[in-house]
Amino acid sequence: MKQNFTVRQGALDGVEVFLSVAQHRSFRKAAAELGVTPSAISQTVRVLEARIGAALFIRTSRSVGLTEAGEQFLARAKPAFEELVAASEVARGLGQRPAGLLRLSVPRAVIPILLELVASFCRAYPEVEVELAASKEVTDLAAEGFDAAVRQGHLVAPDMVAVPMTPPFRLIVVGSPAYFAERSRPAHPNDLRQHACLRWRRSNGALALWSFNDNDNDNDQTIEIAVAGPLIASDFPTVLGAAIEGLGLAQLPEPLAAVGLRSGKLVEVLEAYAPLRPGVFLCYPGRRQIMPKLRAFIDHLKSRAAGDGKVRVQADASRAGSRKRG
């Protein structure tokens, strides 16, 4: 079959003109309403009637009426056109102010870190609903209908715009006080072979190796160690919970373990060997216009990050002043 490389005229061409003429029963009044000439109205109606294949109006020198085909067309076209206009207004509203559904693809392990940010955003923008779709897969944002994704630095594609959500963080090894009550603390990564280690399986099916700084050689390289233990999970939160229960040691992003460390439920070991990771980023395609809901989320994220930075600077300055006075 020969392909047609031209776009055919739309089925809606001329419908607005038809509805205006049908409402006013006048070509002249329809022209005044739409801001065009009466001859332009007549030409548009003639083209519409030719495309449909039926006369829609009965014209006399004194009046304009509808044919039976015109009555049938009006009965169906009017509500459909009004619905189309309403849909355009809804879309225009979403393009002018932060509103609607903001869909984010997020690794399950990162969700606990995001909750405070999302909660403050929802309070600031009540017309926006946030959906956090937890997945360990690297999703196709356009194909899956997501506005943006949260990803670790090494997973950010080159064609994505990336906004930092966290500073770089350490990958640390932790265990519970109950676990260490029965075992000595490891002093070197090689000592992990004598410990129960809680592992996690990557989305590709492989068991993740544990990474460490190679402090034994002055080359700024990392070493990877295959560990063993009683539990394998597919996400960090499960591994974290098992570590708190004393089942074994876990290697986790420091922000995820921060609450457990502050509460004393977890203890860090092998601090000197902890590698640094590039942090977490909000990513979105840069080739398309950013909807106001996503722009608001980005601005809120940057504002919170700037505020947190000021707090840290002030706190550091206060501690420095206290040391100086002391």
Phi, psi and chi 1 to 4 in degrees:
 res  aa     phi    psi   chi1   chi2   chi3   chi4
   1 MET       -  132.7  179.3 -175.0  -65.5      -
   2 LYS   -72.1  130.3 -176.4  178.5  178.7 -179.2
   3 GLN   -79.1  145.2  -73.9 -175.4  -49.9      -
   4 ASN   -98.5  115.7 -174.2   -2.8      -      -
   5 PHE   -94.6   12.0  -68.9   96.2      -      -
   6 THR  -110.1  148.9   61.1      -      -      -
   7 VAL   -86.5  124.3  179.3      -      -      -
   8 ARG   -71.7  157.3   70.4  178.3 -178.0   86.7
   9 GLN   -60.4  141.3  -75.5 -173.4  -46.8      -
  10 GLY   -71.6  151.1      -      -      -      -
  11 ALA   -65.8  -18.5      -      -      -      -
  12 LEU   -92.5   -5.9  -64.6  177.6      -      -
  13 ASP   -59.7  125.1  -69.4   -9.8      -      -
  14 GLY    87.5   -8.0      -      -      -      -
  15 VAL   -66.6  -41.9  172.0      -      -      -
  16 GLU   -61.3  -40.3 -175.9  177.8   15.2      -
  17 VAL   -63.9  -45.9  168.9      -      -      -
  18 PHE   -55.9  -47.0  164.8   80.0      -      -
  19 LEU   -63.5  -37.0  -67.1  175.4      -      -
  20 SER   -67.4  -43.7 -178.0      -      -      -
  21 VAL   -63.7  -42.2  174.4      -      -      -
  22 ALA   -64.6  -35.5      -      -      -      -
  23 GLN   -69.6  -46.3  176.9 -174.7   -4.9      -
  24 HIS   -88.5  -14.8  -64.0  -67.6      -      -
  25 ARG    53.5   39.4  -66.5  -63.8 -163.4  -89.0
  26 SER  -159.8  128.7  167.0      -      -      -
  27 PHE   -71.2  -36.0  -77.3   71.0      -      -
  28 ARG   -68.0  -44.9 -171.7  171.4  -60.4  -81.0
  29 LYS   -66.3  -36.5  -70.5 -178.7  179.5  179.4
  30 ALA   -63.6  -39.6      -      -      -      -
  31 ALA   -63.2  -41.7      -      -      -      -
  32 ALA   -64.4  -40.3      -      -      -      -
  33 GLU   -66.0  -39.2  179.0 -177.1   67.1      -
  34 LEU   -92.7   -5.7  -61.9  176.7      -      -
  35 GLY    74.2   33.2      -      -      -      -
  36 VAL  -130.4  179.4  -63.9      -      -      -
  37 THR   -84.8  154.6   63.1      -      -      -
  38 PRO   -58.1  -35.0  -26.8   36.2      -      -
  39 SER   -65.6  -35.0   61.2      -      -      -
  40 ALA   -66.3  -37.2      -      -      -      -
  41 ILE   -63.7  -46.2  -65.5  -68.0      -      -
  42 SER   -61.7  -43.8  -64.2      -      -      -
  43 GLN   -63.2  -41.8  175.5   62.5   22.7      -
  44 THR   -63.7  -41.9  -59.9      -      -      -
  45 VAL   -64.3  -41.6  169.6      -      -      -
  46 ARG   -61.9  -41.9  -77.8 -164.5  -64.2  -90.7
  47 VAL   -64.1  -41.7  170.5      -      -      -
  48 LEU   -63.2  -45.3  176.9   62.3      -      -
  49 GLU   -63.0  -37.9  -70.5  175.6  -34.5      -
  50 ALA   -66.8  -39.2      -      -      -      -
  51 ARG   -68.4  -39.2 -169.4  168.7   75.2 -112.3
  52 ILE   -74.3  -36.2  -67.9  175.3      -      -
  53 GLY    90.8   25.4      -      -      -      -
  54 ALA  -156.2  146.9      -      -      -      -
  55 ALA   -73.9  135.5      -      -      -      -
  56 LEU  -104.5  -24.8  -59.2  176.2      -      -
  57 PHE  -125.1  148.3  -68.1  104.9      -      -
  58 ILE  -103.6  117.4  -58.6  171.9      -      -
  59 ARG  -109.1  131.9  -52.4  166.2  179.0   83.5
  60 THR  -128.9  176.1   69.0      -      -      -
  61 SER   -68.5  -19.2   59.5      -      -      -
  62 ARG  -109.8  -22.7  -63.7 -178.3  178.9 -179.9
  63 SER  -151.5  167.3   63.6      -      -      -
  64 VAL  -129.0  125.5  174.8      -      -      -
  65 GLY  -126.4  172.0      -      -      -      -
  66 LEU   -99.4  138.2  -73.3  165.8      -      -
  67 THR   -75.4  175.1   64.5      -      -      -
  68 GLU   -61.8  -40.1 -178.2  179.8    3.1      -
  69 ALA   -62.9  -38.7      -      -      -      -
  70 GLY   -64.5  -40.8      -      -      -      -
  71 GLU   -61.9  -44.2  -66.8  -77.3    2.9      -
  72 GLN   -64.7  -41.9  -66.5  -70.6  -23.9      -
  73 PHE   -64.3  -41.5 -170.4   73.3      -      -
  74 LEU   -63.1  -42.5  176.1   63.1      -      -
  75 ALA   -60.6  -34.3      -      -      -      -
  76 ARG   -95.1  -35.3  -70.3  175.0  176.0  -98.2
  77 ALA   -73.4  -36.4      -      -      -      -
  78 LYS   -61.7  -53.9 -171.8  172.0 -174.4  -67.3
  79 PRO   -65.2  -34.2   19.7  -30.8      -      -
  80 ALA   -66.3  -41.7      -      -      -      -
  81 PHE   -67.4  -39.8 -170.3   80.6      -      -
  82 GLU   -62.8  -38.4  -70.5  173.6  -12.2      -
  83 GLU   -66.8  -38.0 -176.0   63.7   25.3      -
  84 LEU   -64.2  -41.9 -179.1   62.5      -      -
  85 VAL   -62.9  -42.3  170.8      -      -      -
  86 ALA   -63.4  -40.5      -      -      -      -
  87 ALA   -63.0  -38.5      -      -      -      -
  88 SER   -63.8  -38.7  -60.4      -      -      -
  89 GLU   -65.5  -40.8  -68.9  -61.6  -36.4      -
  90 VAL   -62.6  -46.9  170.7      -      -      -
  91 ALA   -63.0  -39.8      -      -      -      -
  92 ARG   -63.9  -38.5 -176.0  179.2  -63.1  108.9
  93 GLY   -63.3  -41.1      -      -      -      -
  94 LEU   -67.5  -25.3  -67.4  176.0      -      -
  95 GLY   -85.6   -6.6      -      -      -      -
  96 GLN  -114.5  -19.0  -66.2  176.8  -15.6      -
  97 ARG  -147.1  156.2   72.2 -177.7 -166.0  -78.1
  98 PRO   -66.9  108.7  -18.5   31.4      -      -
  99 ALA  -161.3  163.1      -      -      -      -
 100 GLY    98.3 -163.0      -      -      -      -
 101 LEU  -100.4  120.8  178.5   63.5      -      -
 102 LEU  -100.6  109.2  179.5   66.3      -      -
 103 ARG   -99.9  122.8  -60.4 -170.6   70.4 -133.1
 104 LEU  -120.1  130.3  -56.2  177.1      -      -
 105 SER   -89.2  121.2  174.4      -      -      -
 106 VAL  -133.4  133.4 -175.9      -      -      -
 107 PRO   -61.0  140.4  -20.4   31.5      -      -
 108 ARG   -56.9  -36.3 -170.0  178.1  -58.6  -83.6
 109 ALA   -66.4  -23.8      -      -      -      -
 110 VAL   -87.5  -18.6  177.9      -      -      -
 111 ILE   -54.6  -45.5  -71.5 -179.1      -      -
 112 PRO   -59.0  -31.4  -24.7   35.7      -      -
 113 ILE   -73.2  -28.1  -57.3  173.1      -      -
 114 LEU   -86.7  -18.8  -69.4 -177.3      -      -
 115 LEU   -58.0  -41.8  -70.7  179.9      -      -
 116 GLU   -64.1  -42.3 -176.5  179.3   -6.4      -
 117 LEU   -63.0  -46.3  170.2   68.1      -      -
 118 VAL   -64.2  -40.4  170.9      -      -      -
 119 ALA   -62.0  -44.0      -      -      -      -
 120 SER   -68.1  -34.4   63.4      -      -      -
 121 PHE   -66.2  -43.7  175.0   76.7      -      -
 122 CYS   -63.1  -35.6  -70.1      -      -      -
 123 ARG   -69.2  -35.5  -73.1 -168.9  -69.1  -92.5
 124 ALA   -77.3  -28.6      -      -      -      -
 125 TYR  -130.2   79.6  -63.6   92.3      -      -
 126 PRO   -67.1  -16.2   22.0  -32.6      -      -
 127 GLU   -84.2   -3.9  -70.2 -170.9   80.7      -
 128 VAL  -105.6  129.9  180.0      -      -      -
 129 GLU  -100.6  133.2  -62.7  176.2  -22.0      -
 130 VAL  -106.9  126.5  179.0      -      -      -
 131 GLU  -111.5  120.8  177.6 -178.2  -13.1      -
 132 LEU  -100.9  108.3  -59.5  179.5      -      -
 133 ALA   -96.4  104.4      -      -      -      -
 134 ALA   -76.0  128.2      -      -      -      -
 135 SER  -157.6  142.8  172.3      -      -      -
 136 LYS   -94.3    0.4   58.7 -178.1 -179.9  179.8
 137 GLU   -89.2  151.8  -56.1  -69.1  -18.6      -
 138 VAL   -85.1  102.3  177.8      -      -      -
 139 THR   -82.2  154.5   55.3      -      -      -
 140 ASP   -85.7  108.6 -175.8  -33.6      -      -
 141 LEU   -60.4  -46.7  -60.9 -173.7      -      -
 142 ALA   -66.7  -45.1      -      -      -      -
 143 ALA   -66.6  -34.5      -      -      -      -
 144 GLU   -93.4   -2.3  -60.4  -64.4  -29.3      -
 145 GLY    77.8   31.1      -      -      -      -
 146 PHE   -96.8  147.3  -71.5  103.6      -      -
 147 ASP   -80.1  -34.2  -63.8  -72.4      -      -
 148 ALA  -161.6  172.5      -      -      -      -
 149 ALA  -136.0  153.9      -      -      -      -
 150 VAL  -107.3  122.3  177.2      -      -      -
 151 ARG  -140.7  152.9  -68.6  176.3 -178.5  165.6
 152 GLN   -71.0  154.9  -63.6 -176.8   46.7      -
 153 GLY   -52.9  -41.3      -      -      -      -
 154 HIS   -74.3   -7.8   66.3  -75.1      -      -
 155 LEU  -103.8    6.2  -64.4  176.6      -      -
 156 VAL   -79.9  120.7  177.7      -      -      -
 157 ALA   -71.3  150.8      -      -      -      -
 158 PRO   -61.6  -27.4  -21.4   31.6      -      -
 159 ASP   -89.7    9.9   61.4  -17.4      -      -
 160 MET  -100.8  146.0  -70.5  -78.6 -173.9      -
 161 VAL   -86.2  129.2  177.7      -      -      -
 162 ALA  -119.1  126.5      -      -      -      -
 163 VAL  -113.0  121.7 -179.5      -      -      -
 164 PRO   -61.2  132.5  -19.5   31.6      -      -
 165 MET  -105.5  -30.4  -60.3 -168.5   73.2      -
 166 THR  -135.5  154.6   71.7      -      -      -
 167 PRO   -71.4  169.2   25.5  -33.1      -      -
 168 PRO   -54.8  143.6  -26.0   35.3      -      -
 169 PHE  -129.9  159.2   56.3   78.3      -      -
 170 ARG   -86.2  151.2  -63.7 -175.5  -53.4  139.4
 171 LEU   -99.9  109.8 -160.0   58.2      -      -
 172 ILE  -114.9  158.1   63.7  174.6      -      -
 173 VAL  -104.5  128.4  176.3      -      -      -
 174 VAL  -132.8  157.2  -65.2      -      -      -
 175 GLY  -152.4  165.5      -      -      -      -
 176 SER   -86.0  155.2   71.0      -      -      -
 177 PRO   -56.2  -35.7  -26.3   35.4      -      -
 178 ALA   -63.2  -38.2      -      -      -      -
 179 TYR   -64.8  -44.7  176.8   85.2      -      -
 180 PHE   -75.6  -13.3  -70.8  120.7      -      -
 181 ALA   -66.6  -22.0      -      -      -      -
 182 GLU  -111.1   -6.2  -60.1  177.6   -2.9      -
 183 ARG  -140.4  152.1  -61.4  169.0  179.8   81.4
 184 SER   -77.1  154.0   60.7      -      -      -
 185 ARG   -77.8  139.7  -59.5 -171.9 -176.8 -172.1
 186 PRO   -69.0  139.3   25.0  -33.8      -      -
 187 ALA  -103.0  -16.1      -      -      -      -
 188 HIS  -144.6  148.8 -172.1  -84.3      -      -
 189 PRO   -53.2  -31.5  -29.9   36.2      -      -
 190 ASN   -64.4  -23.2  -71.9  -26.1      -      -
 191 ASP   -68.7  -14.7  -63.5  -20.6      -      -
 192 LEU   -65.2  -16.6  -66.8  172.5      -      -
 193 ARG   -66.9  -18.7  -66.1 -175.2  174.1   89.6
 194 GLN   -98.9   11.6  -77.1   73.6   51.4      -
 195 HIS  -122.5  155.3  -76.9  -92.8      -      -
 196 ALA   -80.8  119.1      -      -      -      -
 197 CYS  -116.1  135.6  -63.6      -      -      -
 198 LEU   -93.8  119.4  -51.3  173.1      -      -
 199 ARG  -107.3  161.6  -63.6  165.4  -68.9  168.9
 200 TRP  -131.0  145.8   66.2  -80.1      -      -
 201 ARG   -98.3  131.9 -167.8  178.5  -63.0  -81.5
 202 ARG   -72.4  167.5  -60.6 -176.2 -174.0  -84.8
 203 SER   -64.8  -23.0   58.9      -      -      -
 204 ASN   -84.2    1.8   62.5    5.9      -      -
 205 GLY    96.6  -12.0      -      -      -      -
 206 ALA   -82.3  146.3      -      -      -      -
 207 LEU   -77.2  131.9  -72.2  172.3      -      -
 208 ALA   -71.4  133.0      -      -      -      -
 209 LEU   -79.7  156.9  -59.3  175.4      -      -
 210 TRP   -91.5  131.7  -73.7   21.1      -      -
 211 SER  -104.9  143.7  -61.4      -      -      -
 212 PHE  -145.0  155.1  -62.4   95.0      -      -
 213 ASN   -69.1  138.9  -71.1  -27.5      -      -
 214 ASP   -88.4   81.9 -173.7    5.2      -      -
 215 ASN   -74.6  -12.7  -67.5  -13.4      -      -
 216 ASP   -78.1  -15.0  -62.3  -26.3      -      -
 217 ASN  -130.9  139.4  -63.3  -69.6      -      -
 218 ASP   -85.5   68.1 -170.9   17.8      -      -
 219 ASN  -135.7    6.7   54.5   12.7      -      -
 220 ASP    53.1   33.1  -71.0  -27.9      -      -
 221 GLN  -100.4  164.0  -63.1  -64.6  -46.3      -
 222 THR  -109.5  152.9   59.4      -      -      -
 223 ILE  -117.2  150.3   56.3  175.3      -      -
 224 GLU  -120.7  137.3  -66.7 -174.0  -35.3      -
 225 ILE  -126.2  133.5  -64.1  177.7      -      -
 226 ALA   -85.8  119.1      -      -      -      -
 227 VAL  -107.7  172.1  -63.6      -      -      -
 228 ALA  -138.6  157.4      -      -      -      -
 229 GLY   177.4 -176.1      -      -      -      -
 230 PRO   -82.6  -11.2   31.6  -36.0      -      -
 231 LEU  -137.4  138.1  178.1   69.1      -      -
 232 ILE  -124.9  130.5  -62.1  172.6      -      -
 233 ALA  -130.2  167.4      -      -      -      -
 234 SER  -103.4    4.2   60.8      -      -      -
 235 ASP  -151.9  157.6   59.7   83.0      -      -
 236 PHE   -66.5  -41.6  -79.4  137.8      -      -
 237 PRO   -57.1  -36.8  -28.6   37.0      -      -
 238 THR   -66.4  -42.5  -59.2      -      -      -
 239 VAL   -63.3  -41.3  173.2      -      -      -
 240 LEU   -59.9  -47.5  171.7   64.2      -      -
 241 GLY   -61.4  -38.9      -      -      -      -
 242 ALA   -66.8  -36.7      -      -      -      -
 243 ALA   -65.8  -41.8      -      -      -      -
 244 ILE   -62.2  -33.9  -68.8  174.6      -      -
 245 GLU   -75.9   -4.1  -68.0  -61.7  -39.2      -
 246 GLY    86.0   16.3      -      -      -      -
 247 LEU   -75.5  -24.1 -166.5   57.1      -      -
 248 GLY   171.5 -171.4      -      -      -      -
 249 LEU   -89.1  152.0  -58.7 -177.6      -      -
 250 ALA  -135.8  143.5      -      -      -      -
 251 GLN  -105.2  118.9 -172.7  174.3   51.0      -
 252 LEU  -137.1  156.7  -59.5  165.9      -      -
 253 PRO   -60.3  134.7  -22.8   34.1      -      -
 254 GLU   -55.5  -41.2 -173.2  174.1   13.8      -
 255 PRO   -60.1  -31.8  -24.7   35.4      -      -
 256 LEU   -71.4  -31.3 -169.5   61.6      -      -
 257 ALA   -93.4   -2.1      -      -      -      -
 258 ALA   -59.1  -43.5      -      -      -      -
 259 VAL   -64.5  -43.3  174.2      -      -      -
 260 GLY   -63.9  -35.7      -      -      -      -
 261 LEU   -69.0  -42.6  -69.4  170.4      -      -
 262 ARG   -66.7  -35.0  -72.7 -163.6  -62.3  -91.9
 263 SER   -81.5   -9.3   65.8      -      -      -
 264 GLY    85.1    4.1      -      -      -      -
 265 LYS   -76.5  -17.8  -66.6 -179.5  179.0 -179.5
 266 LEU  -131.9  152.6  -68.2  173.5      -      -
 267 VAL  -128.7  134.4  176.6      -      -      -
 268 GLU   -88.2  141.5 -178.2 -177.2   -4.5      -
 269 VAL  -131.1  166.2  -65.0      -      -      -
 270 LEU    56.5   37.7  -60.5  174.1      -      -
 271 GLU   -55.8  -40.2  -65.8   95.5  -33.4      -
 272 ALA   -67.2  -18.4      -      -      -      -
 273 TYR  -102.1    2.4  -64.0   91.7      -      -
 274 ALA   -69.3  122.1      -      -      -      -
 275 PRO   -79.9  157.3   29.3  -33.0      -      -
 276 LEU   -99.7  133.5 -165.8   65.0      -      -
 277 ARG  -109.0  153.9  -69.0  -67.7 -178.5 -102.3
 278 PRO   -71.8   -5.6   24.6  -33.5      -      -
 279 GLY    98.5 -173.0      -      -      -      -
 280 VAL  -116.1  141.5  173.2      -      -      -
 281 PHE  -128.0  147.9  -65.3   79.7      -      -
 282 LEU   -90.5  122.9  178.8   73.3      -      -
 283 CYS  -119.5  142.9  -51.2      -      -      -
 284 TYR  -153.3  154.2   58.4   93.1      -      -
 285 PRO   -65.1  133.4  -19.5   31.9      -      -
 286 GLY   -90.2   -2.3      -      -      -      -
 287 ARG   -87.0  -10.6  -64.3 -173.1  -61.8  -88.2
 288 ARG  -117.6  161.5   64.0 -177.0 -178.5 -177.5
 289 GLN   -66.9  137.3 -178.1 -177.9    6.8      -
 290 ILE   -82.2  126.5  -59.1  176.7      -      -
 291 MET   -69.4  150.9  -66.4  -67.0  -73.8      -
 292 PRO   -55.7  -34.3  -28.3   36.0      -      -
 293 LYS   -63.4  -40.0   58.7 -174.6  177.7 -178.2
 294 LEU   -73.9  -39.4  178.8   56.3      -      -
 295 ARG   -60.5  -40.9  170.6   52.6   60.8 -166.7
 296 ALA   -63.2  -40.2      -      -      -      -
 297 PHE   -66.0  -41.0 -171.6   77.1      -      -
 298 ILE   -63.4  -46.0  -66.0  169.8      -      -
 299 ASP   -63.4  -39.2  -68.6  -16.9      -      -
 300 HIS   -64.4  -41.9 -172.7   76.2      -      -
 301 LEU   -61.3  -46.9  166.6   61.9      -      -
 302 LYS   -65.1  -38.4  -69.1 -179.3  177.1  179.4
 303 SER   -64.3  -43.7  174.9      -      -      -
 304 ARG   -64.6  -41.0  -64.5  -91.2  -61.8 -175.6
 305 ALA   -64.5  -41.2      -      -      -      -
 306 ALA   -65.4  -40.1      -      -      -      -
 307 GLY   -64.8  -42.7      -      -      -      -
 308 ASP   -63.4  -37.4  -70.2  -14.8      -      -
 309 GLY   -64.4  -39.7      -      -      -      -
 310 LYS   -64.5  -39.3  -67.2  175.6 -178.1  177.8
 311 VAL   -63.2  -43.0  169.7      -      -      -
 312 ARG   -64.7  -40.4  -75.9 -163.5  -65.4  -88.9
 313 VAL   -63.2  -44.8  170.2      -      -      -
 314 GLN   -63.1  -41.2  -67.2  171.2   -6.3      -
 315 ALA   -64.4  -41.4      -      -      -      -
 316 ASP   -64.8  -38.9  -68.7  -17.6      -      -
 317 ALA   -65.9  -39.5      -      -      -      -
 318 SER   -63.4  -43.1  -62.5      -      -      -
 319 ARG   -65.2  -38.5  -73.8 -164.9  -67.8  -91.1
 320 ALA   -64.6  -40.7      -      -      -      -
 321 GLY   -64.3  -38.3      -      -      -      -
 322 SER   -64.6  -40.9  -61.9      -      -      -
 323 ARG   -65.1  -38.3  -71.3 -165.7  -63.4  -90.8
 324 LYS   -66.3  -43.2 -175.2  174.6 -178.9 -179.7
 325 ARG   -65.6  -35.2  -71.8 -167.3  -63.4  -89.3
 326 GLY   -68.5      -      -      -      -      -
